[in-house]
Structures are given as structure tokens and as C-alpha cells.
Amino acid sequence: MPQANVYTAAANATIYTDKVRIAAGTSPVTYQVYVLYPDNVGNLYSAPPSVPANSIMDVFVGVQNKLTVSGTCTITEVGTATSGIMSVRDTGGTLPY
């Protein structure tokens, strides 16, 4: 298994797996996902969600979308490049592209 990318900051960073794990430091952090699907380009959230101080949260980003995190934290790519697609297929959903 290849080594996961780990970041200490993310400003419009391209994510190569379907999820990231955000571990906040002693202060809360906020994050925003910029979606690049052809029929839905833009910020995923109207207001950036937050991760409480000293907490860890797994966040769905989507392969090749952009992530921005504000605050002191560690960000680790988790999942795979295809696990998000497989879960859509397993639930009978449709792909967004």
C-alpha cells in the first residue's frame, strides 16, 4: 500500500483519495471543499464546517477536489481513489459525473 500524503496546511490542495482525516490542535479549525465536477463547480459548503480543538474528524472530499483548512492541524489522506465510487455503486446511487 502506498504511503498516504500528510499535510500540516492545505490551501486549495488537490486531494488524491476520497477522504481526509483532520486532526485539530489546541484550537478549532475550519475547512472547505471546492468541488470540480463538471455540473457542480464551487464550494461544497455555504459556510465552512469546523473541527473542534483536540479532535479528529474524517471528512469526505472526493478524489481530485480541492481542500482548504484554516488553523493548526494535521491532514492525512485516507481511503482510496475508488472507494467513494464503489460506495455509490453499492447503494444503487449514480455518479455525479
C-alpha positions in Angstrom: 0.0 0.0 0.0 1.4 3.4 -0.9 2.2 6.0 1.8 -0.7 8.4 2.5 0.0 12.1 1.9 0.2 14.1 5.1 -0.2 17.9 5.3 0.2 20.4 8.0 -1.6 23.1 5.9 -3.9 23.0 2.9 -4.8 25.9 0.8 -6.7 24.7 -2.3 -4.7 21.4 -2.1 -5.6 18.7 -4.6 -6.7 15.5 -2.7 -5.9 12.1 -4.2 -8.2 9.9 -2.0 -11.9 10.2 -1.3 -11.4 11.3 2.4 -9.1 13.1 4.7 -8.6 12.9 8.4 -8.3 16.3 10.0 -6.6 16.3 13.5 -7.1 19.8 15.1 -4.5 21.1 17.5 -5.3 23.2 20.6 -7.6 25.4 18.6 -10.6 24.6 16.3 -10.0 24.6 12.6 -12.4 25.2 9.7 -12.4 23.5 6.3 -13.9 24.0 2.8 -14.1 21.6 -0.1 -14.0 23.0 -3.6 -15.8 20.6 -5.9 -14.6 20.2 -9.5 -17.4 18.0 -11.0 -18.5 19.5 -14.4 -22.1 20.2 -13.4 -21.4 21.4 -9.9 -18.3 23.5 -9.6 -17.8 25.6 -6.4 -17.6 25.4 -2.7 -19.4 22.4 -1.2 -20.5 24.2 2.0 -22.1 27.6 2.2 -20.2 28.2 5.5 -17.0 26.3 6.3 -17.6 23.5 8.9 -15.3 23.2 11.9 -13.4 20.6 13.7 -13.3 21.2 17.5 -10.0 21.7 19.3 -8.1 18.5 20.1 -10.5 16.4 17.9 -10.1 14.2 14.9 -12.7 14.1 12.1 -12.8 12.2 8.8 -14.2 14.3 6.0 -15.3 13.3 2.5 -13.5 15.4 -0.1 -13.7 13.4 -3.3 -10.8 12.5 -5.5 -9.2 15.4 -7.3 -11.3 18.0 -5.5 -9.6 20.9 -3.6 -9.3 21.3 0.2 -8.6 24.4 2.2 -8.1 24.1 6.0 -7.7 27.2 8.3 -5.9 26.6 11.5 -3.2 24.4 13.1 -3.8 20.8 12.3 -2.5 17.6 10.6 -4.4 16.4 7.5 -3.9 12.8 6.3 -5.4 11.3 3.1 -7.4 8.2 4.0 -9.5 5.8 1.9 -8.6 5.1 -1.7 -9.1 6.8 -5.1 -12.0 4.4 -5.8 -13.7 3.7 -2.5 -16.1 6.6 -2.9 -17.2 5.4 -6.3 -17.7 1.9 -5.0 -19.9 3.0 -2.2 -22.1 4.9 -4.7 -22.5 1.7 -6.8 -23.2 -0.4 -3.7 -26.1 1.8 -2.7 -27.6 2.0 -6.1 -26.7 5.7 -6.5 -25.5 7.5 -9.6 -22.1 9.1 -10.1 -22.1 12.9 -10.1 -20.2 13.0 -13.4 
